[in-house]
């Protein structure tokens, strides 16, 4: 199976280069409570997501952008290059292990929405695998007249051909889940169907689901996620489901999930999300709910026998062993033994993932932003540890693992090193190269440096600079600076064909900043930027800009910055706090109205990250940094590019709309682009994504004076 850590959900974008929930209802405008809180007034109709007047305004704004950026000579070349990269057959087919087969979701020029396909493990390792199409999303969308976007599978253990297939309308987080038979490539007649909503569901057995769902319109949290878990039996209506757990409306969400270890052991868990980072875990067993003795800031990632694999985001005093935040420990479900340390990160290390594979635990670890993979094998009451022989000084990411099989897959890559997929035998602790992406741009004359900038409080902030080997130190290199800075999400070196083709190959310099708020150096790096400490994040980013200037790499007239989602908030803050630092500011699917974010889309779920206006100290801080409220007349701002999507039901488009409206009131120039589909991203189809990317690259290069060569 493929996996994603619960703690990584946050606001994370799908990918840096592509820019890196609710009931069955349309997105809603901010509540009346929100309008009582200070904000720069915009007309009420602008907040109606799909309202006729709002969409007329969106279309007019989009047309202005197409009439300017879309008519520049650069646009067509960037569009063609972006679409070619999205559709090239040279792309790696990332594996997902299901029932002893390899599955992959693939999109190209002939399959805009994509196909779900499979091959054997042996054939996947061949130079040209033979794929069999299991589901054609384009054909399904056409036959059902729906704007379906694939959102993944959740399959029954040991009978994995039966799966819940998640389909999103235009890319929303909300999905429809329908039972699908992978062996026949068809939906199961009279199978499980969960209508469109933000939800979580997993299999207890072939005929039973654990489901968190908005059973009525009121059964959602203030964050717009469900909080009541019920058991749903095959052939029964939703109304007949029986309640097993009820959280609170003040929770973020309540999610059931079922873990297996490949040896017949199974545990059903319920995660009650208290806030963005804190949770309570419960075991569901034979009709009983059993609270688990775990710290609130922890993430359960696997099952090994009767022990849970747990990654800690806080120190844990067990009144026996004490464990450090960032460690991975084993917790006995039977409570017969004290928790056991598996691995503790050292200075500048962070553990990214810990998953079970055939009786072993695979651990992905980063040391000073460079990746490693380790296999931990039980040996009596301890574990033997083996580091897998993967390339050094690159990012290393787990792609897929199967608790019932020793086979797993990982990927290595760097800024200038194309990704390679490796197969792992966890029994033998060996790796084998499977596929490598052909170079998508000529990097032979490029290099990567890692520097440190000194932030305002004296903290050293590492950052990477990707540039030509003969780059002049003349203060004039066109430079794109990217960061995220939130939700303990780390940014590691990655190979972006889009950045390589559309930026580096034209003489641009690319900078990735590992500012606080992220997870590059463990929980403490994140906590340093929480709530009213958040100014550290913004100072870190500005410090990197200063350091680039001090090294004579670039200057404010040649510096563009870009960020999405929480990184879009970062862009908005830098835009208002340091308008003279940047020549171009690309603000993507952003939060910008921090005085009202709690009442907008899923905003209430992020109070643990940003704070709340209901606490005076936090309200004062949010007022100080909120981009919308800090726009000022008479200030010389760079012309920003503001991007969002109508179908974004996570952050929502209202932030971007209000910001653009306020700029227009102040007679400040801006570009605005709102793609209708795409959810919390840049489009549902490859042509839509390419269009947004082309506008973004055209904007950046035009602001900096055109491509260097």
C-alpha positions as CSV (number, residue, x, y, z in Angstrom):
1,X,0.0,0.0,0.0
2,X,1.0,3.6,-0.4
3,X,0.9,5.8,2.7
4,X,0.8,9.3,4.0
5,X,1.3,10.3,7.6
6,X,-1.7,11.8,9.4
7,X,0.4,14.6,10.8
8,X,1.4,15.6,7.3
9,X,-2.2,16.5,6.1
10,X,-2.3,20.1,7.2
11,X,-2.4,22.5,4.2
12,X,0.3,20.6,2.3
13,X,0.4,21.1,-1.5
14,X,0.7,18.1,-3.7
15,X,4.1,19.2,-5.1
16,X,6.4,22.2,-5.0
17,X,6.8,22.3,-8.7
18,X,3.0,21.9,-9.5
19,X,1.8,24.1,-6.8
20,X,4.0,21.7,-2.0
21,X,-13.2,18.7,3.9
22,X,-17.0,19.1,4.8
23,X,-20.4,17.5,4.6
24,X,-22.3,16.9,1.4
25,X,-22.8,20.5,0.8
26,X,-21.3,23.2,-1.4
27,X,-18.6,25.5,0.1
28,X,-20.1,28.1,2.3
29,X,-19.4,31.7,2.8
30,X,-18.0,32.9,6.2
31,X,-20.6,32.8,8.9
32,X,-22.2,35.8,10.5
33,X,-19.8,35.5,13.3
34,X,-17.0,36.1,10.9
35,X,-18.5,39.3,9.6
36,X,-18.5,40.7,13.2
37,X,-14.7,40.4,13.3
38,X,-12.6,43.2,11.9
39,X,-11.8,42.8,8.2
40,X,-11.3,45.0,5.2
41,X,-14.9,45.1,3.8
42,X,-15.6,43.4,0.5
43,X,-19.1,43.0,-0.9
44,X,-21.1,40.1,0.5
45,X,-21.7,38.6,-2.9
46,X,-17.9,38.0,-3.4
47,X,-18.0,35.4,-0.6
48,X,-20.7,33.3,-2.3
49,X,-18.4,30.7,-3.8
50,X,-20.5,29.8,-6.9
51,X,-22.7,32.9,-6.8
52,X,-23.6,34.4,-10.2
53,X,-22.2,37.8,-9.4
54,X,-19.1,36.4,-7.8
55,X,-18.4,34.2,-10.9
56,X,-19.0,37.1,-13.2
57,X,-16.3,39.0,-11.3
58,X,-14.0,36.0,-11.4
59,X,-14.4,35.6,-15.2
60,X,-13.7,39.3,-15.7
61,X,-10.6,39.1,-13.5
62,X,-9.3,36.0,-15.4
63,X,-9.9,37.7,-18.7
64,X,-7.8,40.7,-17.7
65,X,-5.0,38.3,-16.7
66,X,-5.3,36.4,-20.0
67,X,-5.3,39.7,-21.9
68,X,-2.0,40.7,-20.3
69,X,0.1,37.7,-19.2
70,X,-1.6,35.3,-21.6
71,X,-0.7,37.6,-24.6
72,X,2.9,37.9,-23.8
73,X,5.3,36.0,-26.1
74,X,6.6,33.9,-23.2
75,X,3.2,32.4,-22.4
76,X,2.9,30.0,-25.3
77,X,6.3,28.6,-24.9
78,X,5.8,28.1,-21.2
79,X,2.4,26.5,-21.8
80,X,3.8,24.1,-24.4
81,X,6.8,23.2,-22.2
82,X,4.6,22.6,-19.1
83,X,2.0,20.5,-20.9
84,X,4.8,18.4,-22.5
85,X,6.3,17.7,-19.1
86,X,2.9,16.8,-17.7
87,X,2.1,14.4,-20.5
88,X,5.5,12.9,-21.4
89,X,5.7,9.1,-21.3
90,X,9.2,9.5,-19.8
91,X,7.7,10.1,-16.4
92,X,8.2,7.5,-13.7
93,X,5.2,5.3,-12.9
94,X,5.1,5.4,-9.2
95,X,4.1,2.0,-7.7
96,X,1.3,1.2,-5.3
97,X,1.2,-2.4,-4.0
98,X,-2.2,-4.0,-3.8
99,X,-2.8,-7.7,-3.5
100,X,0.6,-8.7,-4.8
101,X,0.3,-6.5,-7.9
102,X,1.6,-3.1,-8.8
103,X,-0.9,-0.4,-9.5
104,X,-0.3,3.1,-10.9
105,X,-2.5,6.1,-11.7
106,X,-1.4,7.6,-15.0
107,X,-2.4,10.7,-17.0
108,X,-1.2,11.7,-20.4
109,X,-2.5,13.4,-23.6
110,X,-4.9,10.6,-24.3
111,X,-6.1,10.3,-20.6
112,X,-6.6,13.8,-19.3
113,X,-8.4,12.6,-16.1
114,X,-6.3,9.5,-16.0
115,X,-6.4,5.7,-15.9
116,X,-5.8,3.3,-13.0
117,X,-3.7,0.5,-14.3
118,X,-1.8,-2.6,-13.0
119,X,1.1,-4.9,-13.8
120,X,2.9,-7.7,-12.0
121,X,5.9,-7.1,-9.7
122,X,8.2,-8.8,-12.2
123,X,6.9,-6.9,-15.1
124,X,7.1,-3.6,-13.3
125,X,10.8,-4.2,-12.9
126,X,11.3,-4.6,-16.6
127,X,12.4,-1.8,-18.9
128,X,8.9,-1.4,-20.5
129,X,6.2,-2.8,-18.2
130,X,3.0,-4.1,-19.8
131,X,0.1,-2.3,-18.1
132,X,-3.6,-3.4,-18.0
133,X,-6.1,-0.6,-17.6
134,X,-8.4,-1.2,-14.6
135,X,-10.4,2.0,-14.7
136,X,-10.6,4.8,-17.2
137,X,-11.6,8.0,-15.4
138,X,-12.2,9.9,-18.7
139,X,-14.7,7.3,-19.8
140,X,-16.3,7.2,-16.4
141,X,-16.7,11.0,-16.2
142,X,-18.2,11.1,-19.6
143,X,-20.6,8.3,-19.0
144,X,-21.8,9.8,-15.7
145,X,-21.5,13.4,-16.8
146,X,-19.4,14.2,-13.8
147,X,-16.2,16.2,-13.3
148,X,-14.5,13.2,-11.6
149,X,-11.0,13.5,-10.1
150,X,-9.3,10.4,-8.8
151,X,-8.6,10.5,-5.0
152,X,-7.3,7.0,-4.4
153,X,-8.2,3.6,-3.1
154,X,-8.8,2.0,0.3
155,X,-8.7,-1.8,-0.1
156,X,-9.8,-4.7,2.1
157,X,-6.9,-6.5,3.7
158,X,-6.1,-10.0,2.3
159,X,-8.9,-9.7,-0.3
160,X,-7.6,-6.5,-1.7
161,X,-9.4,-6.6,-5.0
162,X,-12.4,-5.1,-3.1
163,X,-11.7,-1.4,-2.6
164,X,-13.4,1.9,-1.8
165,X,-12.7,4.2,-4.7
166,X,-12.7,7.9,-3.8
167,X,-13.9,10.3,-6.5
168,X,-13.8,14.1,-6.1
169,X,-16.0,16.6,-7.9
170,X,-13.5,18.9,-9.6
171,X,-10.7,18.2,-7.1
172,X,-12.5,19.1,-3.8
173,X,-11.4,17.4,-0.6
174,X,-15.0,16.1,-0.3
175,X,-15.4,12.8,-2.2
176,X,-17.9,10.1,-3.2
177,X,-16.7,6.6,-2.2
178,X,-18.0,3.6,-4.1
179,X,-17.0,-0.1,-3.8
180,X,-14.9,-1.2,-6.8
181,X,-13.7,-4.6,-7.8
182,X,-10.1,-4.4,-9.1
183,X,-10.3,-7.9,-10.5
184,X,-13.3,-7.1,-12.8
185,X,-12.6,-3.4,-13.3
186,X,-16.2,-2.6,-12.3
187,X,-18.2,-1.1,-9.5
188,X,-19.7,-3.8,-7.2
189,X,-23.4,-4.2,-7.8
190,X,-25.3,-3.0,-4.7
191,X,-21.9,-2.4,-3.1
192,X,-21.0,0.1,-0.5
193,X,-21.7,3.7,-1.6
194,X,-20.9,6.8,0.5
195,X,-22.3,10.0,-1.0
196,X,-20.3,13.1,-1.6
197,X,-18.9,14.5,1.6
198,X,-15.7,15.0,3.6
199,X,-15.4,11.6,5.3
200,X,-13.1,8.8,6.4
201,X,-13.8,5.1,6.0
202,X,-12.0,1.8,6.4
203,X,-12.8,-1.9,6.3
204,X,-13.4,-4.0,9.4
205,X,-14.1,-7.0,7.3
206,X,-15.6,-7.8,3.9
207,X,-19.1,-6.8,4.9
208,X,-18.4,-4.1,7.5
209,X,-17.1,-0.5,7.3
210,X,-16.1,1.9,10.0
211,X,-17.2,5.3,8.7
212,X,-16.9,8.9,9.9
213,X,-19.5,10.8,7.9
214,X,-21.8,13.8,8.2
215,X,-24.9,11.7,8.9
216,X,-27.0,14.9,9.2
217,X,-26.1,18.4,8.2
218,X,-25.3,19.2,11.8
219,X,-22.9,16.3,12.3
220,X,-19.8,18.3,11.3
221,X,-17.2,20.1,13.4
222,X,-16.5,23.8,13.2
223,X,-13.7,22.8,10.8
224,X,-16.3,21.2,8.5
225,X,-15.2,17.5,9.1
226,X,-17.4,14.7,10.5
227,X,-17.0,13.6,14.1
228,X,-19.4,10.6,14.5
229,X,-18.1,7.1,13.7
230,X,-20.6,4.4,12.8
231,X,-20.5,0.8,11.7
232,X,-22.1,0.3,8.3
233,X,-23.0,-3.2,7.2
234,X,-23.2,-4.4,3.6
235,X,-26.6,-3.9,2.0
236,X,-27.8,-1.5,4.7
237,X,-28.8,2.1,4.2
238,X,-26.7,4.9,5.8
239,X,-29.6,5.6,8.2
240,X,-29.2,2.1,9.7
241,X,-25.6,2.5,10.6
242,X,-24.9,2.2,14.4
243,X,-22.8,4.7,16.3
244,X,-19.6,3.5,18.0
245,X,-18.0,6.8,18.8
246,X,-19.0,10.4,19.0
247,X,-16.4,13.2,19.2
248,X,-17.1,16.9,19.8
249,X,-18.0,19.7,17.5
250,X,-15.0,21.5,18.8
251,X,-12.7,18.8,17.4
252,X,-11.1,19.1,14.1
253,X,-12.2,15.7,12.9
254,X,-12.7,12.1,14.0
255,X,-11.2,9.4,11.7
256,X,-11.3,5.6,11.9
257,X,-8.5,3.5,10.4
258,X,-7.6,-0.2,10.6
259,X,-4.0,-1.5,10.8
260,X,-2.7,-4.9,9.9
261,X,0.7,-6.5,10.3
262,X,0.6,-9.2,7.6
263,X,0.4,-12.1,10.1
264,X,-3.3,-11.9,10.8
265,X,-3.2,-9.3,13.5
266,X,-5.6,-6.4,13.1
267,X,-6.4,-3.4,15.2
268,X,-9.2,-0.8,14.5
269,X,-8.4,2.7,15.8
270,X,-10.2,5.9,16.0
271,X,-8.3,9.2,16.0
272,X,-10.1,12.2,17.6
273,X,-8.3,15.2,16.3
274,X,-8.4,17.9,19.0
275,X,-6.6,20.4,16.9
276,X,-4.2,20.5,14.0
277,X,-1.5,18.6,16.0
278,X,-3.1,17.0,19.0
279,X,-5.2,13.8,19.1
280,X,-6.7,11.2,21.3
281,X,-6.6,7.6,20.1
282,X,-9.0,4.8,20.9
283,X,-9.2,1.2,20.0
284,X,-12.4,-0.3,18.8
285,X,-12.7,-3.9,19.8
286,X,-15.9,-6.1,19.8
287,X,-18.2,-3.2,20.4
288,X,-15.9,-1.6,23.1
289,X,-14.1,1.8,22.8
290,X,-10.8,1.5,24.7
291,X,-8.8,4.8,25.2
292,X,-5.1,4.4,24.4
293,X,-2.5,5.7,26.7
294,X,-0.6,7.9,24.2
295,X,0.6,11.5,24.3
296,X,-1.7,13.9,22.5
297,X,1.0,14.9,20.0
298,X,1.7,11.5,18.4
299,X,1.1,9.7,15.1
300,X,0.3,6.0,14.9
301,X,2.0,4.6,11.7
302,X,1.8,0.8,11.9
303,X,1.2,-2.4,13.7
304,X,3.8,-5.0,14.6
305,X,2.3,-8.0,16.3
306,X,0.4,-6.5,19.3
307,X,2.5,-3.3,19.3
308,X,1.7,0.0,17.7
309,X,4.4,1.9,15.9
310,X,4.2,5.5,17.2
311,X,6.1,8.6,16.1
312,X,6.2,11.2,18.9
313,X,5.8,14.9,18.3
314,X,6.4,15.7,22.0
315,X,8.5,14.5,24.9
316,X,6.8,11.6,26.7
317,X,7.2,10.7,30.4
318,X,5.7,7.2,30.8
319,X,6.6,7.0,34.5
320,X,9.2,4.5,33.3
321,X,11.2,5.2,30.1
322,X,11.2,8.9,29.0
323,X,11.1,9.5,25.3
324,X,12.3,12.5,23.3
325,X,10.0,14.3,20.8
326,X,10.7,13.1,17.2
327,X,11.4,9.5,18.4
328,X,9.7,6.3,17.2
329,X,8.5,4.0,19.9
330,X,6.6,0.7,20.2
331,X,3.5,0.7,22.4
332,X,2.1,-2.7,23.7
333,X,-1.7,-2.8,23.0
334,X,-2.0,-5.4,25.8
335,X,-0.3,-2.9,28.2
336,X,1.8,-5.8,29.6
337,X,5.1,-4.0,28.8
338,X,6.3,-0.5,29.0
339,X,6.7,1.4,25.7
340,X,10.0,0.6,23.9
341,X,12.3,2.9,22.0
342,X,12.9,2.0,18.4
343,X,14.9,5.0,17.2
344,X,15.7,8.5,18.5
345,X,16.8,11.3,16.1
346,X,20.1,13.0,16.8
347,X,20.9,16.7,16.3
348,X,19.7,18.0,12.9
349,X,17.9,14.7,12.2
350,X,14.2,14.1,11.7
351,X,12.3,10.9,11.2
352,X,9.9,11.2,8.3
353,X,8.2,7.8,8.2
354,X,8.1,4.5,10.0
355,X,6.1,1.7,8.4
356,X,5.8,-2.1,8.8
357,X,7.1,-4.4,6.0
358,X,6.9,-8.2,6.5
359,X,7.8,-8.1,10.2
360,X,10.3,-5.3,9.9
361,X,10.0,-1.6,10.4
362,X,11.2,0.7,7.6
363,X,12.3,4.1,8.8
364,X,12.9,7.1,6.6
365,X,15.3,9.5,8.3
366,X,16.8,12.9,7.2
367,X,20.2,14.1,8.5
368,X,20.7,17.8,7.8
369,X,18.1,17.6,5.0
370,X,19.7,14.6,3.4
371,X,17.8,11.3,3.3
372,X,18.5,7.7,4.6
373,X,16.5,4.5,4.9
374,X,16.9,2.0,7.8
375,X,15.5,-1.4,8.4
376,X,14.8,-2.5,12.0
377,X,14.4,-6.2,12.4
378,X,13.2,-7.8,15.7
379,X,15.8,-9.9,17.5
380,X,14.4,-11.1,20.8
381,X,13.5,-8.0,22.8
382,X,15.6,-5.7,20.7
383,X,16.1,-4.7,17.1
384,X,18.9,-5.1,14.6
385,X,19.4,-2.0,12.5
386,X,20.6,-1.9,8.9
387,X,21.1,1.2,6.7
388,X,20.1,0.5,3.1
389,X,22.8,1.3,0.5
390,X,21.1,4.2,-1.2
391,X,22.7,7.2,-2.8
392,X,24.2,9.8,-0.4
393,X,23.3,13.5,-0.2
394,X,19.9,13.2,-1.8
395,X,16.3,13.1,-0.7
396,X,15.1,9.5,-0.1
397,X,11.3,8.9,0.2
398,X,9.3,5.8,0.9
399,X,6.8,5.3,-1.9
400,X,5.0,2.0,-1.1
401,X,5.2,-0.8,1.5
402,X,3.2,-3.9,2.1
403,X,2.9,-5.3,5.6
404,X,2.4,-8.8,4.2
405,X,5.4,-8.7,1.8
406,X,9.1,-8.0,2.1
407,X,8.9,-5.9,-1.1
408,X,8.8,-2.1,-0.7
409,X,9.7,0.8,-2.9
410,X,11.6,4.1,-2.4
411,X,12.6,7.0,-4.5
412,X,15.8,9.1,-4.4
413,X,16.3,12.5,-6.1
414,X,18.0,15.8,-5.8
415,X,17.6,19.3,-7.4
416,X,19.7,18.2,-10.3
417,X,19.5,14.4,-10.0
418,X,16.4,12.8,-11.6
419,X,14.3,10.5,-9.5
420,X,15.2,6.8,-9.3
421,X,12.8,4.2,-8.0
422,X,14.4,1.5,-5.9
423,X,12.9,-1.9,-4.9
424,X,13.7,-3.0,-1.3
425,X,13.8,-6.5,0.1
426,X,13.3,-5.8,3.8
427,X,14.1,-9.5,4.7
428,X,17.6,-9.2,3.2
429,X,18.0,-5.4,3.7
430,X,19.0,-5.0,0.1
431,X,18.0,-2.5,-2.6
432,X,17.8,-2.7,-6.4
433,X,17.5,0.1,-9.0
434,X,14.3,-0.3,-10.9
435,X,13.6,2.8,-13.0
436,X,15.3,6.2,-13.4
437,X,13.7,9.3,-15.0
438,X,15.6,10.5,-18.0
439,X,17.0,14.0,-17.5
440,X,14.3,16.5,-18.3
441,X,16.8,19.4,-18.6
442,X,20.6,19.8,-19.1
443,X,22.0,20.2,-15.6
444,X,25.7,19.5,-16.6
445,X,26.6,23.2,-16.1
446,X,24.6,23.6,-12.9
447,X,25.4,23.0,-9.2
448,X,23.8,23.2,-5.7
449,X,25.1,25.1,-2.7
450,X,23.8,25.0,0.9
451,X,24.2,28.2,2.9
452,X,22.9,29.6,6.2
453,X,21.3,32.9,6.9
454,X,21.2,34.5,10.4
455,X,17.7,35.3,11.4
456,X,16.8,38.3,13.7
457,X,17.0,36.2,16.9
458,X,20.3,34.7,15.9
459,X,19.0,31.4,14.6
460,X,20.8,30.0,11.6
461,X,18.4,29.2,8.7
462,X,19.7,26.7,6.1
463,X,18.8,27.2,2.5
464,X,19.7,25.7,-0.9
465,X,20.8,27.6,-4.0
466,X,20.6,25.9,-7.4
467,X,22.5,27.8,-10.1
468,X,24.8,27.8,-13.0
469,X,28.4,26.9,-12.1
470,X,29.6,30.2,-13.7
471,X,26.9,32.3,-12.1
472,X,28.2,35.9,-11.7
473,X,28.1,37.5,-8.3
474,X,26.8,40.7,-9.6
475,X,23.6,41.2,-7.6
476,X,21.6,40.8,-10.8
477,X,20.8,37.1,-11.2
478,X,17.0,36.4,-11.7
479,X,16.2,34.5,-8.6
480,X,13.1,32.6,-7.4
481,X,12.9,32.0,-3.6
482,X,10.5,29.4,-2.3
483,X,9.4,28.3,1.2
484,X,6.5,26.9,3.2
485,X,7.1,27.3,6.9
486,X,4.2,25.6,8.7
487,X,2.5,22.5,9.9
488,X,5.8,20.6,10.5
489,X,5.9,20.0,6.8
490,X,9.5,19.6,5.6
491,X,10.9,20.7,2.3
492,X,13.7,18.5,0.9
493,X,15.7,18.7,-2.3
494,X,13.5,17.5,-5.2
495,X,13.8,17.2,-8.9
496,X,11.4,19.6,-10.6
497,X,11.3,19.3,-14.4
498,X,9.1,22.4,-14.4
499,X,11.7,24.5,-12.5
500,X,14.5,23.1,-14.6
501,X,13.0,23.7,-18.0
502,X,11.1,27.0,-17.2
503,X,13.6,28.6,-14.8
504,X,17.0,27.2,-14.4
505,X,17.5,26.5,-18.2
506,X,16.9,30.2,-18.9
507,X,19.6,31.3,-16.5
508,X,17.4,31.7,-13.3
509,X,18.6,30.8,-9.8
510,X,16.3,28.7,-7.6
511,X,16.4,29.0,-3.8
512,X,14.7,26.6,-1.3
513,X,14.6,28.0,2.3
514,X,14.2,25.6,5.2
515,X,12.6,28.2,7.5
516,X,11.1,27.5,10.9
517,X,7.6,26.2,11.1
518,X,8.5,23.3,8.9
519,X,9.6,19.8,10.0
520,X,13.2,19.7,8.6
521,X,14.7,19.4,12.1
522,X,11.9,17.9,14.1
523,X,9.1,19.1,16.3
524,X,11.1,21.9,17.9
525,X,11.7,23.5,14.5
526,X,8.0,23.6,14.0
527,X,7.1,24.8,17.4
528,X,9.5,27.8,17.2
529,X,7.0,29.3,14.7
530,X,3.6,28.4,16.3
531,X,0.9,31.0,16.9
532,X,2.3,34.3,18.4
533,X,5.9,33.0,17.7
534,X,5.1,33.0,14.0
535,X,7.0,36.2,13.3
536,X,10.1,34.0,13.5
537,X,9.0,32.3,10.3
538,X,8.6,35.6,8.4
539,X,11.9,36.9,9.7
540,X,13.7,33.7,8.6
541,X,12.4,34.2,5.1
542,X,13.5,37.8,5.0
543,X,16.9,36.8,6.4
544,X,17.4,34.5,3.5
545,X,16.7,37.3,1.1
546,X,19.2,39.5,2.9
547,X,21.8,36.8,2.8
548,X,21.3,36.3,-0.9
549,X,22.0,40.0,-1.4
550,X,25.0,39.9,0.9
551,X,26.5,37.1,-1.2
552,X,25.8,39.3,-4.3
553,X,23.7,36.5,-5.8
554,X,20.7,38.8,-6.4
555,X,19.0,42.0,-5.2
556,X,15.5,43.1,-4.7
557,X,15.0,44.2,-8.3
558,X,15.8,40.7,-9.5
559,X,14.1,38.6,-6.8
560,X,10.8,36.8,-7.2
561,X,9.2,34.8,-4.4
562,X,6.5,32.1,-4.5
563,X,4.5,30.0,-2.0
564,X,1.3,28.1,-1.9
565,X,-1.4,27.5,0.8
566,X,0.3,28.2,4.1
567,X,3.1,29.3,1.9
568,X,0.6,31.7,0.3
569,X,0.1,33.3,3.7
570,X,3.9,33.6,3.9
571,X,3.9,35.4,0.6
572,X,1.1,37.8,1.7
573,X,3.0,38.6,4.9
574,X,6.3,39.2,3.1
575,X,4.4,41.3,0.5
576,X,3.0,43.6,3.2
577,X,5.9,43.6,5.7
578,X,8.7,44.0,3.2
579,X,7.3,45.4,-0.1
580,X,10.7,46.8,-1.1
581,X,12.4,43.4,-0.9
582,X,10.8,41.7,-3.9
583,X,10.1,42.4,-7.5
584,X,7.5,39.7,-8.0
585,X,5.3,37.9,-5.4
586,X,3.4,34.8,-6.6
587,X,0.6,34.1,-4.0
588,X,-0.9,30.7,-4.6
589,X,-4.1,29.2,-3.1
590,X,-3.5,31.4,0.0
591,X,-4.8,32.3,3.4
592,X,-4.8,36.1,3.5
593,X,-7.6,37.2,5.9
594,X,-6.2,36.0,9.2
595,X,-8.8,37.9,11.2
596,X,-11.5,35.7,9.8
597,X,-9.8,32.5,8.6
598,X,-11.4,30.4,11.4
599,X,-14.8,30.9,9.8
600,X,-13.7,30.2,6.2
601,X,-13.8,26.7,4.7
602,X,-11.8,24.4,6.9
603,X,-10.0,27.2,8.7
604,X,-11.1,26.3,12.2
605,X,-9.0,23.1,11.9
606,X,-5.8,25.3,11.9
607,X,-6.2,27.1,15.2
608,X,-3.5,24.9,16.6
609,X,-1.1,26.4,14.1
610,X,-2.2,30.0,13.8
611,X,-4.1,30.8,17.0
612,X,-7.5,32.4,17.4
613,X,-9.0,35.8,17.6
614,X,-10.9,34.8,20.7
615,X,-7.7,35.1,22.7
616,X,-6.7,38.8,22.9
617,X,-3.0,38.2,22.7
618,X,-3.4,36.0,19.6
619,X,-5.9,38.3,18.1
620,X,-3.5,41.2,18.4
621,X,-0.8,39.2,16.7
622,X,-3.0,38.0,13.9
623,X,-4.1,41.6,13.3
624,X,-0.4,42.6,13.1
625,X,0.5,40.0,10.5
626,X,-2.8,39.5,8.5
627,X,-2.0,40.5,4.9
628,X,-5.5,41.7,4.1
629,X,-5.7,44.0,7.0
630,X,-2.2,45.4,6.5
631,X,-2.6,46.6,2.9
632,X,-2.0,50.3,2.9
633,X,-2.8,53.1,0.5
634,X,0.2,55.0,-0.8
635,X,2.6,52.1,-0.4
636,X,4.8,51.0,-3.3
637,X,4.1,47.3,-3.6
638,X,5.3,45.0,-6.3
639,X,2.6,43.8,-8.6
640,X,1.5,40.4,-7.2
641,X,0.1,37.4,-9.0
642,X,-2.8,36.0,-6.9
643,X,-3.9,32.4,-7.7
644,X,-6.7,30.3,-6.4
645,X,-9.4,27.8,-7.5
646,X,-13.2,27.9,-7.1
647,X,-13.3,24.3,-6.1
648,X,-10.8,24.7,-3.2
649,X,-12.9,23.5,-0.2
650,X,-9.9,23.5,2.1
651,X,-8.6,27.1,2.2
652,X,-11.3,28.4,-0.2
653,X,-11.1,31.2,-2.8
654,X,-12.5,33.9,-0.6
655,X,-9.1,34.9,0.9
656,X,-7.7,35.6,-2.5
657,X,-10.9,37.3,-3.7
658,X,-11.0,39.7,-0.7
659,X,-7.3,40.5,-1.1
660,X,-7.7,41.3,-4.8
661,X,-10.8,43.4,-4.1
662,X,-9.0,45.4,-1.4
663,X,-6.1,46.1,-3.7
664,X,-8.5,47.4,-6.3
665,X,-10.1,49.7,-3.7
666,X,-6.6,51.1,-3.0
667,X,-5.9,51.4,-6.7
668,X,-3.0,49.0,-6.5
669,X,-2.2,46.9,-9.5
670,X,-2.3,43.1,-9.4
671,X,-2.9,40.0,-11.5
672,X,-5.7,37.6,-10.4
673,X,-6.3,34.0,-11.6
674,X,-9.0,31.7,-10.4
675,X,-9.1,28.3,-12.1
676,X,-12.6,26.8,-11.5
677,X,-11.6,23.2,-11.0
678,X,-8.6,21.7,-9.2
679,X,-9.5,21.8,-5.5
680,X,-6.5,22.9,-3.3
681,X,-4.3,23.0,-6.4
682,X,-4.0,24.5,-9.9
683,X,-6.5,22.6,-12.0
684,X,-8.2,19.2,-12.5
685,X,-6.9,18.4,-15.9
686,X,-3.3,18.6,-17.3
687,X,-4.3,21.4,-19.7
688,X,-5.7,23.5,-16.8
689,X,-2.6,22.9,-14.7
690,X,-0.3,23.8,-17.7
691,X,-2.3,27.0,-18.2
692,X,-1.8,28.0,-14.6
693,X,1.8,27.1,-14.6
694,X,2.4,29.0,-17.8
695,X,0.8,32.2,-16.4
696,X,2.9,31.8,-13.3
697,X,6.2,31.5,-15.2
698,X,5.3,34.3,-17.6
699,X,4.5,36.5,-14.6
700,X,7.8,35.9,-12.9
701,X,10.0,36.3,-15.9
702,X,8.1,39.4,-17.1
703,X,8.4,41.0,-13.7
704,X,12.2,40.4,-13.7
705,X,12.7,41.7,-17.2
706,X,12.4,38.6,-19.4
707,X,14.3,35.4,-19.7
708,X,18.1,35.7,-19.4
709,X,18.8,33.5,-22.4
